[in-house]
Amino acid sequence: MPAYQLDNGRWYASFYYRTPSGELKKKYKRSFDTEAEAEAYEKRFLENAGDPSQMTVLELIDSYLAYVRPRIRWSTYDTKALTLRTKVVPFFKNKLAGTVRPLDIVRWQGWLESLRQKNGKPYSATFIRKTNSEVSALFNYAEKQLGLKPNPTKKVKKTGSARADEMLFWTKEEYERFLDAVSDKDISFYAFEVLYWTGIREGELLALTPEDFDLDAATLTISKSFARSNGKDVMGLPKTKMSYRTIVLSDFLVEELRTWFEYSDFAEGERIFPHTKSFLHHEMDRGCAKSGVKRIRIHDLRHSHVSMLIHMGFSAVAIATRMGHESQDITYRYAHLFPDVQDDMANTLQGISDERKKR
């Protein structure tokens, strides 16, 4: 197919090709300065389409993203694409995917750990580990779907940490101070009340409509998630199958929401929090600065909710059901917060032994 010109004067290539497995796919690539560059890209891509070893790492990433796009949530796709394009492409550039060796992966890991965020701080150990996992997934795709061997990531140990070094929480007192600081805006007050007292995720909060609430039954049903993708609002599915759940609300929260609903007069299907995550982050900054409470992430409100439930004595299974997690995830992530029952176990077993001796 010929190259095409965009309204801004730049060019793009659009054409069909067959993968090494024989599947017919469409390729779209834009941002070429000239028509000749777009046509040259198409020619080179088609020449190498049947031979994955001749694909550059960038072309492999494009192929991988096209493969996973219909299989994952929009927000997950956006994060994956951004990570690969900003934390992988700049290092490998136009290196052929088939020439990447374990030593190249090790060198990339060192480069990744040398990067700094806009505030000058290094990336967290969990971010490093997640980025390592993205690269492993990329080359697993190349191996399993395109037949590209050997997989250079299999002999390299991932760097970073699968678990955050520090998990931040707010106590109830800290939360109350913060809430007072943002209560001048109704939408902020109710958004943080729902987040703190239910433990739902940001995307789940921003997707809520009046129909998700049954205030007479004091329940909230989670069945969708909101994200912003490529400048567009996207309403998608919850994060996992476990995320589909019904949460029982406290009486005081029901009454607060009932009052808000009555004077807000929301339309059917209307998002009751018609903002994006950036609004919540801005309000978090504002409230913390005004109240003097330590700054935590929005997601840490979820951790705060779990921490509160653990200290109230609820089991990992009960908490997991409310949070939309597997119980083993709750146990693993929050093991240090659960009371140590080893002494109680030993004392109980000792009591049984003593009873046997009396017989």
N, C-alpha and C positions, 0 to 999 in steps of 0.2 A: 504494500500500500504506500502511497505517497505520504510525505510529511504534511502537516497542517499548521496554519498560523493562528495564534491566539489574538484576542483583541488588543493585548498589550504589545504586540509586535514580535513576541517570542514564538518559538516553534515547538511542536510536539509530534511524537511518533505514535501511531496506533495501528496494531497489526495482530494477526493470529499466528500461533505457532504450536507445535506439538512437543510435549515434554518427552523425556527419555522413556516414560512408561506408555507413550502413545496418546495421552490425553490432550484434546484440543483446548487451547486457552487463548485468551486475548491479552495482549500486552499494551500498556499505555505508559508512556514516559514523556514528561514535558520539561520545560525550562531550557531549551536549546537556543543559542543565540542566532543560529542560521539554519536554513532549510537543509543545507549540505550536512551539518552535524547531526540533525535528526535522522536523515536518510542513512548516514554512515552507522549510526547506532543500531538502526533496524537491521542493516545488512550484517553487522558483526554479531548481533544477538541471534539472528536466524542461523548463521553459520555454526554457532556454538550451542544452539538449543538442544541438539541431540547428544551433546557431549558435556556433561556437567563439570568435568575437570577443567574445561575451558571457560567456565563462568567466573567472573570476578566475584569477590566477596560481596560487593554491592549488588550485583545481579542475583547472587544467591539469596541475599536478604529480600530483594524484591519478589523473587519466586516464593520464598518461604511465607512472606506476609500475605501474598495472594492466596496461598494454600490455607493459612489459618484463619483468614478473615471471616469466612462464613461459619466457622466453628467456635468462635469465642465472642464474648460480649464486646460492644463498641469501646467501652472504657478500657478493657483489658488490651484490646488491639492498639488503641492509641498509645498506651503506656509502653507496650512491646515495641511498636514502631519507633517511638521517640528514643527509647533506650538504645536500640540497635543503630539508629542513624546518627546519634550523637556520641555514643560511647564505644562503638565498634568500627563504623565506617571511617572515621578520621584516622584510626590507627592503621587499618589494613589497606585503605584506599583502593587502588586498582589491582591488588594482589590476586592472583588466580586462586580460587577456593581449593582446587586440587593440589596446590603447592603448600598449603598451610600445614605446618608440622607442630607436634607438641611443644617444641621450643618457642615457636611463634606465639602459642597460647600463653606460655609462661611470661614472655616479654610483654604481651598485651596486658596481662594481669598486673605487672609492675607499672606499666603506663597508666592503667586505670586507677591504681591506688595513689598515683602522683597527682591526679587531677584535684582541683579545688572548686568548691561552690562559689557563688557570687559573693558570699560573705567571707570568703577566704578560708573557710573551714574544710577539712577533708570530708569525703562522703562517708556515710555511716557504714559499719561493718555489714549490716543487713542489706544495704543497697549494693555493696560490692558483691555479696553472695548472690543476690537476685540477678545482677547483671551477668555474673558467671553462669548462672542457670539459663539465662536467655541465650548465651553463646552455645552452651551445650545443646539446647533445644534446636538451635539453628543447624548445627552439624549433625545432630541425630536425624533431622529432616533430610539433610543432604545424603546421608547414608541409607536411610530406609526408603525414602521416596524416589531419590535420583540415582541411587547406587554408587554414590561417591565414597570411596574407601581409600585409605583407612580414616577413621574418625579421629581427628587430632585431639579432641577433648577427653577421650576415654582414659588416657594415661596421665592426665594432669589433675591434681587435686584442686578442688575449688577453694578460692580464698574468701575471706570475709567470715561472717557468722550468720547462721540460720536463725539465731535468736538475738533480739535486741539486748544490748548490755544493760540498758536502764528503761524501765517502764514507768512512765509518769502518771500520777493520779492526783485528783483533787479530793480533799476531804469534803464532807457536807458543808462545813463552815466556810471553806475556801470557795466552794461553788456558790453559796448564798451571797458572799461578798461580790463575786463576779456578776451574778445575776442582777443584783441591785444596781450595778454600774451600767448594765445594758437595758434595763427595764424602761428607759425612756422611749424605746422603740418597741411597739407591740410585737412585731414580727420576730424581732430578736429574742424577746422574752419568751415567747411560746416555742420558738425553734429550739432554744437551749433547754427549756423545760422538758420537751419531748426527748431530746438527745440524752439528757442526764438521767431521767427517770425511767427510760425504756431501754437505753443502750443500743438503739438502732444505728445503722451506718449512715454516713452523710448522704450517699446516693439514695438510700431508702427514704430518708427524711424528705429530700427534695422532690421525690416522686409522689408524695402523699396527696390524695384528693379526699373530699368529704366522705366518699363511699367506703374508704378504708376504715372508717371509724364506726363502731356501733356503741354509742355512748350509753344507751340503755343497758347493754350487756357488759359495758366497761371493757371493750376489746378493741385492739388495733390489728388489722391484718396486713402483713407484708407480702406483696405479690409482684412488685416491680421496682426498678431502680432508675434514677435519672443521671444522665451524664451530658457533658458538653463536648461535642466532637466536631472538629473542623468548623467551628463557629456556629454549629447547629445544635438545637436541643434534641437529645435522643432519649426516648423512654424505652428501656430495655428490661431484661429479666433480672431477677435477683442474682447475687453472686454465685450461689450454689443451690442444690436441691434442698439442703437443710435450711436455706434462707427463707423459703416459703413457710411462714408460721403465723400464728395468732398470739398476740401478747395481751395479757390481762393488765389493765391499767389501774393504778391506785385511785381511790375515790376523789382525793383532792385534785388530781390531774384531770379526771373526768369533768369535774365542776369548772375548772379553769377553761378547759377546751369548750365546754358547753356554752359558757358565757361568750367566749371569743367567736364561736360559730354563729351565735344568735345575732351579734351586732355586725359581723363581717358579711353575712349573707352570701356565702360562696355559691357559685353556680355548679351544677352537676359536672363532674369531670375536671373541674378547675384545680390546678395545683395550689395548695394553700400556702406553700412557701415558694413563690415564683422567682427564685434567685438561683445563683450558681454557687459552687463551693467557695469561690473567691469572696463572695459576700460574707459567708460564715467566717472565713479566715480574717477578714477585715474587722468584723465585729469582735472576734476573739482578741485581736490586737488592741482594739479600743477598750474593751472591758478590762483586760489585764492591766493596761497602762493606767486606767482610771482607778481601779480597785487596789492595785499593788500586788495582786495575786500572781504567782509564778505562771509564766506562759507555758501552756501545754498545747499539743495538737488537738484538732477537733476529734480525731480518732481516739485520743486519750480519754475523752468523756466516756467512751465505750469501756475502756479499761477501768475507769472510775466506777462505773456501774457494776462491773463484774466484781471488783474489789469489795464494794459495799455488800453485795449479795453473799460473798464468801464469808465476810465477817459477821453476817447475820445468821450463818450456819447452814445455808442451803448447799445441797450436794452438787457435784460437777455435772451430773446428768440433768438435774433440774435447771441449772444455769445454762447449760449448752442448748437445751430446748428453747429457752427464752431468747438466747443470743443468735440462734441459727448456726450453731457450731456442732461438731462432733464432740462427745464428752471427753475423748482422749486429748483433743486439742486444748480444751479448758484445763485439764489436768497438767498437760505439758507446759503451757504458757504461764499458768498461775500457780504452779506447784509450791512455790515459796510462800504463798499467801495462805494456803490451807493449813489448819492447825496440825501439829505433829501428834498423831494418835498412837505412836509406837509404845509410849509408856502405858497408855490405857490398855492396849492390846496385851502387853506383857503382864500387867496386873490382873486382867481378866483370866488369862491362861493360868496364872499362878493360883487364882482362886479355884479354878476347876481342879488343879492338881491337889490343892489342900483338901477339897471335898473328897477326892478319891482316897486320900490317906486316912480319913476319918472312918471309912467303911471297914 
